[in-house]
């Protein structure tokens, strides 16, 4: 009788060990599958998030040059028309992150800064100048510098950057939805993101 009970006990023990090992293996496989899925989704959002804008401006350029002191002044003028395409982008391929399988946490370590690019189309009209004050390369460079500075100010005053951030939040929301559905936690700057709306308050 004792031998039968001992045999039953040993059999149950072996079965429990096998089941534990199988469950453990299944858990490891699931964790690895989740990690692979998260990494794949990060690659999917790892693209340029672009917002485009178009700005138009008209400038009156004027330059005066004194000849022989105050006795004679030579002027040059031009009407400058600018149409500029502007893009604001986040290169999410540069997104830095850490996956913690043990604690089921995806931590965003760094979000790259936005990249602002300006593509101005400059046209010159009614260009006038004197013999002693001709248009030179320096004039065109000065005009481009003024235009670039003005466009930068217009970009800062517009909503193009905030629109780009909204696009960024939309991309990062995909990571939140995925991690949340898998029972993982998404966090940024050592702060867990409990609700998707919290992504809008990210300090970049």
C-alpha positions as CSV (number, residue, x, y, z in Angstrom):
1,X,0.0,0.0,0.0
2,X,2.8,2.3,0.9
3,X,4.6,1.6,-2.4
4,X,1.4,2.4,-4.2
5,X,1.0,5.7,-2.4
6,X,4.7,6.5,-2.9
7,X,4.3,5.8,-6.6
8,X,1.2,8.1,-6.8
9,X,3.1,10.8,-4.9
10,X,6.1,10.6,-7.1
11,X,4.0,10.6,-10.3
12,X,2.1,13.7,-9.1
13,X,5.3,15.5,-8.2
14,X,6.8,14.7,-11.6
15,X,3.7,16.0,-13.3
16,X,3.7,19.2,-11.3
17,X,7.3,19.8,-12.1
18,X,6.6,19.2,-15.8
19,X,3.6,21.6,-15.7
20,X,5.6,24.2,-13.9
21,X,8.4,24.0,-16.4
22,X,5.9,24.1,-19.3
23,X,4.1,27.2,-17.8
24,X,7.5,28.9,-17.2
25,X,8.5,28.2,-20.8
26,X,5.2,29.5,-22.1
27,X,5.6,32.7,-20.0
28,X,9.1,33.2,-21.4
29,X,7.9,32.7,-24.9
30,X,5.0,35.1,-24.3
31,X,7.3,37.8,-22.9
32,X,9.7,37.4,-25.9
33,X,6.7,37.6,-28.3
34,X,5.5,40.8,-26.5
35,X,9.0,42.3,-26.7
36,X,9.3,41.5,-30.3
37,X,5.9,42.9,-31.0
38,X,6.7,46.1,-29.2
39,X,10.0,46.5,-31.0
40,X,8.2,46.0,-34.3
41,X,5.7,48.7,-33.5
42,X,8.5,51.1,-32.5
43,X,10.1,50.5,-35.9
44,X,6.7,51.2,-37.5
45,X,6.4,54.6,-35.9
46,X,10.1,55.2,-36.5
47,X,9.5,57.5,-39.4
48,X,9.4,61.2,-40.0
49,X,6.3,62.8,-38.6
50,X,5.9,65.8,-40.9
51,X,3.8,68.9,-40.8
52,X,3.9,71.2,-43.8
53,X,3.2,74.8,-44.1
54,X,3.4,77.6,-46.7
55,X,4.3,81.2,-46.1
56,X,4.2,84.2,-48.4
57,X,5.7,87.6,-48.0
58,X,6.6,90.7,-50.0
59,X,9.7,92.8,-49.1
60,X,10.9,96.2,-50.2
61,X,14.6,96.2,-50.2
62,X,16.5,99.5,-50.2
63,X,20.2,100.3,-49.8
64,X,21.7,103.7,-49.9
65,X,25.4,104.5,-50.4
66,X,26.9,107.9,-49.8
67,X,29.3,109.1,-52.5
68,X,31.8,111.9,-51.7
69,X,30.4,112.3,-48.2
70,X,26.9,113.8,-48.1
71,X,27.0,115.4,-51.5
72,X,25.8,112.5,-53.5
73,X,23.7,109.3,-52.6
74,X,23.3,106.3,-54.8
75,X,20.4,104.0,-54.1
76,X,19.5,100.5,-55.1
77,X,16.0,99.0,-54.5
78,X,14.1,95.8,-55.3
79,X,10.7,94.3,-54.7
80,X,11.2,90.8,-53.3
81,X,8.4,88.2,-53.4
82,X,8.9,85.1,-51.2
83,X,6.9,81.9,-51.2
84,X,8.4,79.4,-48.7
85,X,7.5,75.8,-48.0
86,X,8.2,74.8,-44.4
87,X,8.4,71.3,-42.9
88,X,8.5,70.4,-39.2
89,X,9.5,66.8,-38.5
90,X,10.4,64.4,-35.7
91,X,12.8,61.7,-36.9
92,X,11.5,58.8,-34.7
93,X,14.2,56.5,-36.0
94,X,16.3,58.3,-33.4
95,X,13.8,57.5,-30.6
96,X,15.7,56.0,-27.6
97,X,13.9,53.4,-25.5
98,X,14.4,50.6,-23.1
99,X,12.4,47.4,-22.8
100,X,12.2,45.8,-19.3
101,X,10.7,42.3,-19.8
102,X,10.8,41.5,-16.1
103,X,8.7,44.5,-15.0
104,X,6.8,44.6,-18.4
105,X,7.8,48.3,-18.9
106,X,8.6,50.2,-22.1
107,X,10.5,53.3,-21.2
108,X,11.0,56.1,-23.7
109,X,14.4,57.6,-22.8
110,X,14.7,60.4,-25.4
111,X,12.5,61.9,-28.0
112,X,14.4,63.7,-30.8
113,X,13.9,67.4,-31.2
114,X,11.9,68.7,-34.1
115,X,13.6,69.4,-37.3
116,X,12.5,72.7,-39.0
117,X,13.4,73.1,-42.7
118,X,12.7,76.1,-44.9
119,X,12.6,76.0,-48.7
120,X,12.2,79.6,-49.9
121,X,11.4,80.5,-53.5
122,X,12.6,84.1,-53.9
123,X,11.8,86.3,-56.9
124,X,13.1,89.8,-57.6
125,X,11.1,92.5,-59.3
126,X,11.7,96.1,-60.2
127,X,15.4,95.9,-59.4
128,X,17.0,99.4,-59.7
129,X,20.5,100.5,-58.9
130,X,23.0,103.2,-59.7
131,X,26.4,103.0,-61.4
132,X,28.2,103.6,-58.1
133,X,26.0,101.2,-56.1
134,X,25.3,98.0,-58.1
135,X,23.6,94.9,-56.8
136,X,26.2,92.4,-55.5
137,X,26.3,89.0,-54.1
138,X,26.3,90.5,-50.6
139,X,22.9,92.1,-51.3
140,X,21.4,88.8,-52.2
141,X,22.9,87.2,-49.1
142,X,21.6,90.0,-46.9
143,X,18.1,89.6,-48.4
144,X,18.2,85.8,-47.8
145,X,19.3,86.4,-44.2
146,X,16.5,88.8,-43.5
147,X,13.9,86.5,-45.1
148,X,15.1,83.5,-43.1
149,X,14.9,85.5,-39.9
150,X,11.4,86.7,-40.7
151,X,10.2,83.3,-41.6
152,X,11.6,81.8,-38.4
153,X,9.6,84.4,-36.4
154,X,6.5,83.6,-38.5
155,X,7.0,79.9,-37.8
156,X,7.3,80.5,-34.0
157,X,4.1,82.6,-34.1
158,X,2.1,80.0,-36.1
159,X,0.6,76.7,-35.2
160,X,2.8,74.6,-37.4
161,X,5.0,73.4,-34.5
162,X,2.0,72.5,-32.3
163,X,0.5,70.7,-35.2
164,X,3.7,68.7,-35.6
165,X,3.6,67.8,-31.9
166,X,0.0,66.6,-32.2
167,X,1.2,64.3,-35.0
168,X,4.0,63.1,-32.7
169,X,1.5,62.4,-29.9
170,X,-0.6,60.5,-32.4
171,X,2.3,58.2,-33.3
172,X,3.3,57.7,-29.7
173,X,-0.3,56.8,-28.8
174,X,0.2,53.6,-30.9
175,X,2.8,52.5,-28.4
176,X,0.6,53.3,-25.5
177,X,-2.3,51.4,-26.9
178,X,-0.1,48.4,-27.7
179,X,1.7,48.3,-24.3
180,X,-1.7,48.8,-22.5
181,X,-3.3,46.0,-24.4
182,X,-0.4,43.6,-23.4
183,X,-0.6,44.5,-19.8
184,X,2.7,46.5,-20.0
185,X,3.4,50.1,-18.8
186,X,4.6,52.9,-21.0
187,X,6.6,55.6,-19.3
188,X,8.6,58.7,-20.2
189,X,11.0,60.7,-18.1
190,X,10.6,58.1,-15.3
191,X,6.9,58.9,-15.2
192,X,4.3,56.1,-16.0
193,X,1.7,57.1,-18.6
194,X,-1.6,56.0,-17.2
195,X,-3.9,57.6,-19.7
196,X,-3.3,58.3,-23.4
197,X,-4.2,62.0,-22.9
198,X,-1.1,62.4,-20.8
199,X,1.0,62.1,-23.9
200,X,-0.2,65.6,-24.9
201,X,1.6,67.1,-21.8
202,X,5.0,65.6,-22.7
203,X,7.8,68.1,-22.1
204,X,10.1,67.6,-25.1
